[in-house]
Amino acid sequence: MPKREISQLTLYGDSISGNCLKALWVAKYTNTSYDWVEMDLLKGDTQTEEFLAINPVGQVPLARWPDGRVLPQSNAIMLYLAEQTGADLIPDDAFQRAQMQSWLFWEQYTHEPAIAVRRFKKHYLKLADEDIDPELMAKGRRALGTMEMLLNYSDYLVGDKLSLADIACVAYTRWAHEGGFDINEFPAVRRWVARIETDLGLEHAHPELSHGDD
């Protein structure tokens, strides 16, 4: 697919949010010209009249173009940027594309509601473990276990190279320890996190894993 230019967009997001960073990482990876507007979720920046006039749902990330178009939802933003720029983040094979999309749905339906929510409650709201729904830990460990089973045999979630599936799922996996999850229980996931961070040029959340070592 030939690369197409995207007119400069504005990305609204909070840097503590993995969902917001997914959109930012893809913008950087695809060399898309953008402005970043930092929004503080803890201070209620997404609930102001000014922001609600742009996105009545009151959520970030949000992509906004100069012609007035707006696009919410992290995975939708990633898909649009990758498709429009011709970036090599979407498999050419139809079945692998479907596999990639299935990971995007799984990440938002199964992974994020457990790992990201527990991280937010423990790390940012400073709740004690006994005050956090114990099912979040159980569900999060099952999600990490699902990834571990695949990543024991593959370097990436789909095919043999980086895709949007990896970017979607690494966003909160790399911070799972902040939610009380022990990433050392999932060595294949640990190595994968370091690999995807390297591919994206990110600072390693676990510096000791920067070479993918056990």
TIMAR-687615 format. One record per residue: residue in one letter; x, y, z of N, C-alpha, C in turn. Coordinates in pm, whole numbers, plus 32768, in hexadecimal, padded with zeros to 4 digits. Atoms other than C-alpha are relative to their C-alpha. Layout:
! TIMAR-687615
AXYZXYZXYZ;...
This chain:
! TIMAR-687615
M80557F8880008000800080008058807C8000;P7FAE7F878000809681537FA57FE38055807B;K800F7FAB7F8980D2823B80C97FB7807F7FDB;R804D7F8580137FDA835780E68015805D8076;E7FED7F9E7F968004849581A97F7D801A8049;I80757FDA7FAF7F1684E982C58016808F802D;S7FF47F777FD27ED486578307800F80008097;Q7FDD80007F717F4E86BA84607F857FF08058;L806E80177FA57E718637857180298025808C;T7FEB7FE97F727E4B867E86E27FD67F82804A;L801F80727FAB7E5B855E87D67FEF802F808F;Y801B7FE17F747DBB8591892880147F7F8050;G7FEB80797FB27E35849E8A308046801C8083;D7FBC7FFA7F7E7EB9845E8B8D80747F9D7FFB;S7F898054800C801A83D38B9D80057F8C8062;I800580737FA67FC082EA8CBC7FA77F927FC7;S805F805E803A7EC5823B8BDB80407FB07F8F;G7FCF8054806B7F3781138B0C7FAE80117F81;N80557FEC80767E0D81498A25802B807C7FB3;C7FD57F8680447E8282A989DB80897FEF7FC0;L7F7A801180377FE9824189AA80007FA97F84;K800A8050807A7F81813C88A97FF3805A7F85;A80147FA480707F07825287C5807D80537FE6;L7F877FAF800D803E8322880980707FAF7FC0;W7F9580538038812B820287BE7FED7FE77F6B;V80188019808E808581B88672801580807FAF;A7FE67F828045808D83298613809780137FEB;K7F6F7FF2800C8203832C865880397F997F9F;Y7FCC806C8054824381DE85AF7FE5801B7F6C;T80267FE5808B818F824F8473802E80897FD0;N7FCF7F7B8024823B83A484737F8E80607FDE;T80717FA6801380E9844D848480188082804C;S7FF07F7F7FC080FA85BF84D07F8A8018805F;Y806B7FF27F9D80378606860F80288065806B;D7FEF7FB37F85800B86EB87397FC47FAE8071;W8030804B7F8B7FE28648888E7FCB80628068;V803B7FB07F957EF686E4898C7FF17FA7807A;E800480507F867F3386598AE77F82801D8050;M807B7FF77FB27DF286148BA680157FB68084;D7FF0803F7F7D7DF485C88D1B7F7C7FBF8029;L807A80487FDD7CF084BB8D5B7FDE800F8094;L80197FF87F707D1B84D28ED37FC980888029;K80347F7A7FE37CC986458EC87F7F801E7FB5;G80807FED80447B9886168DEB800680527F82;D7FF27FAD80797C2186BE8CB37FA17FD57F91;T80578030806C7B4685E38BD57F6D80208019;Q808B7FE27FDF7A0A865B8C837FE180957FFA;T80177F71800C7A3087CE8C3F7FA1801C7F8C;E805B7FDA806C793388808B63804B80097F7B;E7FB17FEF807A7A4688CD8A68801B7F7A7FBE;F7FE18081803C7AAA87638A3A7F827FB37FD9;L807D80468020794886D88A457FC080357F80;A80337FCA807E78F487C0892580447FBB7F88;I7FB88048806979F986FF885B7FDA7F6D8001;N8022808D7FF079AD85A588E37F9C7FF18072;P806780077F997861858A899D800C7F87805C;V7FED80767FAB78C784338A218061801E8072;G7FA57FD87F9579D784DD8AEC806F7F9C801A;Q7F9580637FF27AEA83E08AA8807580237FA5;V7F887FF980537C4B83DA8A2280377F737FF3;P7FCC7FA280627CFF839189467F95802E7F9D;L80557FC980697C5D8466883F8059803D7F96;A7FB97FC480707CE484BF86E87FA580667FBE;R804F7F94803E7C738606864A8050803E7F8F;W7FBF7FC680757CC4868984EF7FD2808F7FEA;P80237F7480167CC387F4847C7F7A80157FBA;D80807FF080457B9087B783A47F887FE08059;G806D80167FA17AC6876584DC7FE27F6E801D;R8018808E7FE67ACA85E984C7803F7FD98086;V7FCA80357F837AF8853B86157FEE7F698001;L800580917FF87B3F83CE865D80277FD6808D;P7FE080347F7C7B29833487B9802B7F6D7FF8;Q7FDE808E7FEF7B9781DB8834808C7FE07FCC;S7F738015801E7D038177883D80187FA27F8A;N7FE68060806B7CF0804987597FCF80317F79;A80307FC4807D7C2481048654806680657FCC;I7F9B7F9D80287D28821A8650807A7FBA7FC7;M7F8C804C80317E43811F862B7FE77FC97F75;L8020803C80817D96806E850C7FFE80697F91;Y800B7F9780667D4C81B28454808A80347FD8;L7F7B7FCA801E7EAE8238847280547F9B7FB3;A7FB1806780457F4980EE84087FD07FED7F70;E8037801380877E5F80C782DE801F80767FA6;Q7FF17F8980537E7C822C82648091801F7FDC;T7F737FE5801B7FF6823A827980457F8D7FB8;G7FC28073803F803480E181E8806B7FC08055;A7F9B80387FA581028084831A7FF27F688006;D7FFD8093800081687F1883347FD87FCB808B;L8031802B7F7E80987EDB846D7F827FAB7FF5;I80778050801A7F727E2683CE80267F927F9E;P7FD7806E80587FAE7CCC83387FBD80077F77;D8038800680877F7B7CA581C27F9E7F8C7FF2;D8055807780097EE37B4C81EE7F7B80188045;A80857FE47FCB7D6C7B5D82267FE77FBB8085;F801880477F837D657A5483358053803D8071;Q7FAE7FC17F997E867AF583F17FC780898028;R80427F827FDC7DD17C4383DC7F8E7FE68061;A806E80237FA67CA47B9C847D80367FD88089;Q7FC380227F7F7D877B0A858A802A807D804B;M7FD87F827FC17E147C6385CC7F888046803C;Q80797FBF7FCF7CB67CF285EF7FC77FB78078;S8034804B7F8D7C537BD986D9804C8023807E;W7FB27FD47F8B7D717C3F87C07FD7808B802D;L802C7F7A7FDA7CF97DA787B57F7E7FF98051;F807D80107FB57B9D7D3B8825801C7FC18088;W7FE080467F847C2D7C50892B8042805F8064;E7FB97FA37FA77D0F7D5F89B67F9E805D8047;Q805E7FA37FC37BED7E4D89F37F957FBB8054;Y806D80467FBB7AF67D468A6A80307FAD8076;T7FCF805D7F9B7BD17C5E8B3D807B8032804A;H7F7F7FD87FC67D2F7CEC8B787FF68085804A;E80047F797FC77CFB7E5F8BB67FA3800E8079;P805B7FEF7F8E7BCB7E428C9E80337FC18082;A7FC8803C7F887C977D6D8D8E808580428026;I7F7A7FD17FE07E037DDB8D7980058098800F;A7FFD7F6E7FF87DD07F4D8D327FAE80338076;V80567FD27F917CB67F718E3080437FE68086;R7FBD801C7F807D7A7EC58F458077805C8013;R7F907FA27FF77EAA7F998EF67FD18089802D;F80327F7B7FDD7DDC80D88F0A7FD880068094;K802F80007F757D418077905780747FF68062;K7F9180167FA47E86800390F58069806E7FF8;H7F8E7FA680137F8880EF90617FD88093800A;Y80287F7280037EC3823390367F9B8024806E;L805F7FE47F937DA2821B912A80357FD38087;K7FBC802D7F867E8A8176922A7FA67FAB805A;L805580587FB17D858078929580507F878030;A7FC280797FCC7DF27F5893727FC97F887FB5;D802B8077804A7DDE7DFE92D97F797FCD802D;E807F80337FCD7CBE7D9F93BB7F8980567FD7;D806B7FA8802D7BF87EC593337FEC7FFC7F69;I800C801080917C207E5791C97FBD7F7B7FE2;D8046807A80277B3B7D58912880657F917FE2;P7F9F806B80167BFF7C0F91407FF67FC07F76;E8010803A80857B727BA48FF0805B80447F9A;L7FA97FBA805E7C4B7CAA8F4680887FBB7FF7;M7F81804880027D877BF08FAC7FF17F7C7FB7;A8015808280417CF97AA28F3F7FEF80107F69;K80187FEB808F7C817B278DF0807F80307FBA;G7F847FCE803C7DC77BE18DB180677F927FEF;R7FA1806E800C7E9A7AAD8DF77FD87F9F7F91;R802D8056806E7DC279E18D0B8022803F7F79;A7FDF7FBC807D7DF67AE88BFD80957FF37FE1;L7F71800F80147F6E7ADF8C2F80237F707FDD;G7FEA808D80207F6079648C297FDC7FDF7F71;T80278015808C7EAC796C8ADB8070802E7FA2;M7F927FCD80517FC37A418A4A807C7FA8800E;E7F8B80547FE780CF79678AEA7FFC7F817FAA;M800B807B804D804D782F8A3D802880147F6F;L7FDD7FE5808A806D78CD88E58092802A7FF3;L7F7B7FC6800D81B07989892580707FA08025;N7F9C806A7FEE8261784C899180317FCD7F7A;Y7FE180378083826177F5881F800C806A7F94;S7FFF7F968064825B7946877080388080803B;D7FC97F807FD183147A91878B7F99806F8000;Y80677F9A800C81DD7B56872D7F767FBE8009;L808780367FEF80687B2F87617FC57FCE7F7D;V80328028808480227B1485EB80767FFD7F9F;G7F968008806281157A9884E7808A800B803F;D7F757FFB7FD482887ADD85058037808D8009;K7FD07F777FF282957C5585297F9A8055804D;L80547FA47FB382067D7B85E87F7F80207FB7;S80817FD5803780957DC585B27FB680508069;L80527FB57FA27F867E9386537FD47FAA8076;A802380597F917F327D6187258065800E8070;D7F977FF27F9C80807D8087D87FF980888045;I80047F797FC7805D7EF788087F89800C8060;A80767FF97FAA7EFE7ED4889680177FB98084;C7FF580537F877F5A7DC3898B807680258058;V7F8D7FDD7FAD80AB7E4889FD7FE4807A8058;A80157F807FBD80197F948A727FEF7FF18097;Y801480147F717FA17F138BC2804E7F898036;T7FB080717FD080697DCF8BD180848032803A;R7F7E7FD07FD181AC7E948BFA7FF580448089;W80157FC27F7E81137F3D8D2B7FB27FA68060;A8051805A7FAE806A7E0A8DBB80327FF98090;H7FC980057F7881567E0D8EE77FC7806F8058;E803A7F937FB180BD7F5A8F507F757FDB8034;G808080327FD07F777E9D8F79800E7F8B805E;G7FE9806E7FA480197D96905580177F7A7FBD;F7FE8807D8047804E7C908F4680967FE57FFA;D7F738026800381977BD38F5280237FD07F73;I7FDF801F808A821A7BDB8DEE80667F8F7FF6;N7F9E806C8001832A7AE48E537FBF7F777FF5;E8047807E800F822179D58E557FE57FDE7F6D;F801F800F808F82017A048CDC807B80247FAE;P7F807FDC8040836279F58C4A7FF5801E7F6B;A800E7FE3808F82F479E98ADE7FC280897FEB;V803D7F7B8007821B7B1D8B178069806A8020;R7F957FA07FDE83437BCC8BBD8059801B7F88;R7FA77FEE807384207B8E8A907FB9804B7F8F;W804E7FBD8068830C7BFD89A47FF28095801E;V800B7F727FDB82D87D438A64807F804A7FDA;A7F817FBE802084497D978A438013800B7F69;R7FF18000809384427D3B88D07FAB806E7FC1;I80597F9C803A83177E198882802C808D8026;E7FCC7F7D7FD883A57F3A894B807780287FA8;T7F8F7FE3805784E47F1F887E7FD080247F73;D80367FE38086841F7F1587387FC5808C7FF8;L80427F7D7FFF83648050879E805C80708032;G7FA27F9B7FD084968101882A7FD980398087;L802F7FD37F7E84038114898880687FE3806C;E7FB1801F7F8984B8812A8AD37FC67F82803F;H802F807E7FCB84A67FD48B717FC28011808B;A80427FFD7F7D83AD7FB48C8D804C7FAB8064;H7FAC80577FAD84917EA08D14808C80037FC2;P7F7E7FF0804285F57F108CBE80527F807FFA;E7FB3807D7FFD86867DBE8D207FDA7FA17F8F;L802E8055806C85C17D278C01801D803C7F76;S7FEB7FB9807D86457E108AF5803C7FA87F93;H7FCA805B806486F57CED8A4E7FAB7F817FF6;G80598072800785D27BFF8A7C80307F898052;D7FC9806C7FB086927B348B817F9B7FCF8066;D805180377F9485EB7A4C8C7A803680328085;
